[in-house]
Every structure is written in structure tokens, then in C-alpha cells.
Amino acid sequence: MEVVVYPDKDILSHAAASYVVRIARESIVTRGRFTIALSGGTTPKALYGLLGDAPYREQIDWSAVEIFWSDERCVPPDDPESNYFLAREQLLSKIAIPASQVHRMPADQPDRDAASLVYTQEMQRAFGTNGIPSFDLLQLGMGPEAHTCSLFPHQPSLHEQTRLVMPVSVPKPPPDRLTFTPPLLNAARNVLFLATGEEKAGAVQAVLEGEYDPDEYPSQIVRPPHGAVVWMLDAEAAARLQR
């Protein structure tokens, strides 16, 4: 695990964009494509905007990129609460990527269990596997209560070992969502956590320096045995770290 602290969110966002470009280019050279799962929230908004603009946009061969989402709110894709909507406005509308390589999570479907299975099968087809796909990069965030994706403290989803995507109801609006589960998160080759703001400082300290207790601090559960984890923090989010 690598933890890097930046003076502010702007510098962090540029560092994150450079990191995504590097992993994308390495993946395309090594495996012929780059698979990434995006998140939602305010912190990655700046990152997506940078990736959709020069000079970063021209540094990735978007025709070799497959984009997924690690979680999604159960709202229509044109709802401002939608993680897909955020990425579409900031990134997807600005890059030359085939529509077939943008895999929106169908969280707006009425049968959420069926939607979870459909998305699992779509991932497996795209990855050419019947097992657990290994993403080149998961771009994740963390909430002030240490949740990541839509895995919140003390929820059954933290112990899921069979399903790769599942419906959840969380204590934050909108409550109904679909989310990646621990087996899928921990199959990644690379994970990039972004956390900014003083309201995250307590959770950052607990997750990175506290005892291992993923029921209380779900972000701790993301520990891929064969992958690298990078935390990028601004000074406010890192303020309580002791080392």
C-alpha cells in the first residue's frame, strides 16, 4: 500500500490523472486494453474532468478502454444523483470511446437482483471469464463513515463471497443501490483511493492506521492479494495521520 499526501485537491487531481494515464498505457501495452471501474462522489469529479480534456485525453487510446462502474444509485441515467451521469458529463461526452465499451450499471431496473446478475454476466463476457474479472484499475472513493462503493458499516454486503454485484440499501440517500462486492474488489490489479476534505480525516486515520475492523471501516476490506493499492489524500484528509 502506498499513501501520498498532496497540498490540495487540485494538485491531487492532476496526480491522479497522471496515475490513470500511466496504468492505462501499461495495461494496453501488456494486455491490449485497459479495464477501469469508476466511482461517484465529488472527489473524482475533478479527475474525470481532467481526463476528458487536454493534455490527458490525448495520452490514452480510448478505443482500447472498457469502462465500468463499481456502484450505482437506483436512479435513471440522466438523474444528477447517478454516478454514470457524472462520468458522462465530465468525461464520456469528451472522449472518442465506442459506446459498446461503456458499461453502465443498470441500477434503474425494477428487479435489482436481476440487474446485478445481468451486470455480472456483462463483465464476465467483456473479460472473457466465467470467474472473477480482474480490473486493471478500480478508482474508489471513501465516505466520512469509511464506506467505499456502496459498502457501508455493519451491512451483510461486507461478508458477501458468492455474488460479484449485489443490491443494497444504505443509510444515505438515495438508499437503493447496486455495488461491487469484496471478492470482485480484491481481484483488482490496481486500486486508487481518492479522499479529500477534513470531514474524511477521522475515517482516513482509522482505515490506514487503526486496527483491522472492516465491519466498522469498510474501506479496509479492499486489500487485493495480487494488486497494488494507492491512496491519494489532500492535506485536510491526511491531517490526523500519525506517520
SULBELBEL-V971582 format. One record per pair of residues at least 12 apart in sequence whose ideal C-beta (glycine too) atoms are under 7 Angstrom apart, sorted by the first residue. I is the first residue (numbers start at 1). J is the second residue. Records with the same first field share a line. If there is no record, write none. Layout:
I = J / J
//
This chain:
1 = 229
2 = 230
3 = 208 / 231 / 233
4 = 230 / 231 / 232
5 = 233 / 235 / 238
6 = 232 / 234
7 = 235
8 = 234 / 235
9 = 46 / 196 / 234
12 = 196 / 232 / 234
13 = 46 / 47 / 50
14 = 50
15 = 232
16 = 47 / 192 / 194 / 232
17 = 47 / 50 / 51 / 56
19 = 192 / 230
20 = 51 / 137
21 = 56 / 59 / 60
23 = 136 / 137 / 190
24 = 60 / 65
27 = 136
28 = 61 / 64
32 = 64
33 = 64 / 65 / 66
34 = 64 / 65 / 136
35 = 66 / 135 / 136
36 = 65 / 67 / 135 / 136 / 137 / 139
37 = 68 / 69 / 70 / 135 / 138 / 139
38 = 67 / 69 / 70 / 83 / 87 / 139
39 = 70 / 71 / 83 / 139 / 140 / 141 / 149
40 = 83 / 86
41 = 141
43 = 141 / 194 / 195 / 196
44 = 139 / 141 / 194
45 = 86 / 90
47 = 194
48 = 87 / 90 / 91
49 = 90
51 = 91
52 = 90 / 91 / 94 / 95
53 = 94
57 = 94 / 95
62 = 95 / 96 / 97
63 = 98
65 = 97 / 101
66 = 101 / 103 / 126
67 = 101 / 102 / 103
68 = 103 / 123
69 = 83 / 84 / 104 / 105
70 = 138 / 140 / 149 / 180
71 = 83 / 149 / 150 / 177 / 178 / 179 / 180
72 = 84 / 105 / 107 / 177 / 178
73 = 107 / 174 / 177
74 = 107 / 108 / 112 / 174 / 176 / 177
75 = 108 / 174
76 = 108
77 = 104 / 108
81 = 174
84 = 104
103 = 122 / 126
105 = 119 / 178
106 = 118 / 119
107 = 177 / 178
112 = 167 / 176 / 178
113 = 167
115 = 178
116 = 163 / 165 / 166 / 167 / 178
119 = 165 / 178
120 = 164 / 165
132 = 164 / 183 / 184 / 187
133 = 187
134 = 187 / 188 / 189
135 = 188 / 189
136 = 189 / 190
137 = 190 / 192
138 = 185 / 188 / 191
139 = 192
140 = 191 / 192 / 193 / 222
141 = 194 / 195
142 = 193 / 195 / 200 / 203 / 219
144 = 199 / 200 / 203
145 = 203
146 = 203 / 206 / 207 / 217 / 218 / 219
147 = 218
148 = 218 / 219 / 222
149 = 179 / 180
150 = 168 / 170 / 177 / 179
151 = 179 / 218 / 221
152 = 170 / 171 / 218
153 = 215 / 216 / 218
154 = 215
155 = 168
157 = 179 / 181
158 = 182 / 214 / 215 / 218 / 221
160 = 181 / 182
161 = 183
163 = 181
164 = 180 / 181 / 183 / 184
165 = 178 / 179 / 180 / 181
166 = 179 / 181
182 = 221
185 = 222
186 = 222 / 223 / 224 / 225
187 = 224
188 = 224 / 227
189 = 227
190 = 227 / 228
191 = 222 / 224 / 227 / 229
192 = 230 / 232
193 = 231
194 = 232
195 = 233 / 237
196 = 234 / 236 / 237
197 = 236 / 237
198 = 236 / 239
200 = 237
201 = 236 / 237 / 239 / 240
202 = 240
203 = 217
204 = 233 / 237 / 238 / 240 / 241
205 = 240 / 241
207 = 219 / 220
208 = 231 / 241
209 = 241 / 242
//
